[in-house]
Amino acid sequence: MAMDDVDVPQCEVSELPDEFGGTAVLLDVREPDEWRDGHAPGAQHIPLGEVPGRLGEIDSEKELFVVCHFGGRSQRVAQYLVRNGFDAVNVVGGMAAWAASGRPVVTDDGSPGTI
């Protein structure tokens, strides 16, 4: 993924929708082991390195929020998505901020997860 300086909107965890899947998508671009440890309920998981080959899986009609652990990788993915016609927003502070704000973290089977 070529990364140049594309302006990408930023948002804080407190500005995110309460849930995802309806009109909003939370795209988690962390690695599979990070995802297994814990993720946001309803998030979509596409690891950073797989995003270019899986663009067709991302719903361009929905509000798109991109998240990683702290916000660096998601910023790069959000820039890539914006260059490819998506309206993507980077989540400042990533899943670390998500968990610190008290939002739920789950594993694939729905049990409590960790970040």
Secondary structure, DSSP 8 states (H G I E B T S, - for coil): ---------EE-GGGS-S--SSSEEEEE-S-HHHHHH-B-TT-EE--GGGTGGGGGGS-TTSEEEEE-SSSHHHHHHHHHHHHTT--EEEETTHHHHHHHTT---B-TTSSB---
